[in-house]
Amino acid sequence: MSGMRFCFAVMLLIGCAATGADAEGPAAGPFDRSATSVQALAIAGNGAVYAGSFGHGIFRSSDRGAIWEPVGIGVTDPYILSLAVTREGIVYAGTFRGGIFRSRDEGKTWQPVNAGLKRLEVKALMAVDEELYAGTGDGVYRLQGSEDRWSVVTTGLDDVLVHALARSSDGTLYAGTSGKGILRFKRQSSGWVRLQHGLKNHEGMIENFIRVIVVDQEQGILAGTFDGGVFRSADGGQTWRGISRALPNDSIRGIALLDQGLIVATGNGIFKTMDNGKQWVPVNKGLTSPAVQSLIASGDGSFYAGTSAGVFRSDDGVTWVAVNQGLEAGVAPPPFLFR
């Protein structure tokens, strides 16, 4: 299955899960309203939290999620896959079929910024210093400063769907892809290089579908896969070690760093390790929707989890509370009807 078809199937599956009723509950009617599925989260320097939903656009909260307001005027595709906020407070949103949108007024209004992009499915956005990077269905693009046109980072990722991006302190870029594993681009090199040693799971299978990449405090590279758990490389991606053998669920949706450990969001809850993956402890108290789609850490020490039933916040990394006032929405239109 090609990367694009695989992603489309995954998105449809998420959309159905987000709009339907719980397995044990009654079928949702056209007037039922529940918290929308949140696929992406981002936090601005002033503490404002942005939530990108699957089918209902973008929401913003200025009070740690207590109240949300829709802020997507100008975003023509309501299926939000990625969000990023620059240090100047400019917000970018990547969508399923509409490309990238930019807001300079804290989400009140948005304008498309798609010049230079070959494909408009944008799974990853990363703001670093004065640059913004986008992972798309055709590789990685860069937007510098206040420019309005994207440029291809370098060769080697044509027609490859990029799910995740990270950059180490020396400027090396890492791209997690759908089907091609992880690729690396070092400054002054000729192009993207696929890390051939691969991420081998405990069954000896190579994991080539990467959903999350994070650089930790020691400049180690952490990779979360679609269904093969978490891996870490201490040598810039040359070799990898699986650290999630004891993790109950191998579908990794997000990784957040702790001072001495990790918190990992999966398809069935959130777990913490303080010993490099030897033991994983569930930290799901209050998390009534275990199907997590995204996870971020805030500068104030709290965490936000986007799920198929809205947003949850944790102030201690252990106990969660639903923060969904304003996120209630009806059934989203099917994504294949988008124009």
Protein Blocks (a to p, Z undefined) as FASTA:
>chain_A
ZZklmmmmmmmmmmmmmmmccfklccddfkbccddddfbdcddfkopacdddehiapadd
fegolaccdfkehiabfbdfbdcddfkopacdddfknopaddfegolaccddfehiabfc
dfbdcdehjbccdddfebjaddehjbfbdcdfbghieoiacfbdcddfkopacdddehja
padddehiabdcddfkopadfkopacfbdfbdcddfkopacdddfknojaddfegomacc
dfklmpmbfcdfbdcddfklccdddfebcdddfegomaccddfehiablbcfbdcddfko
pacdddfebcaddfklmaccddfehjaccddddfklpZZ
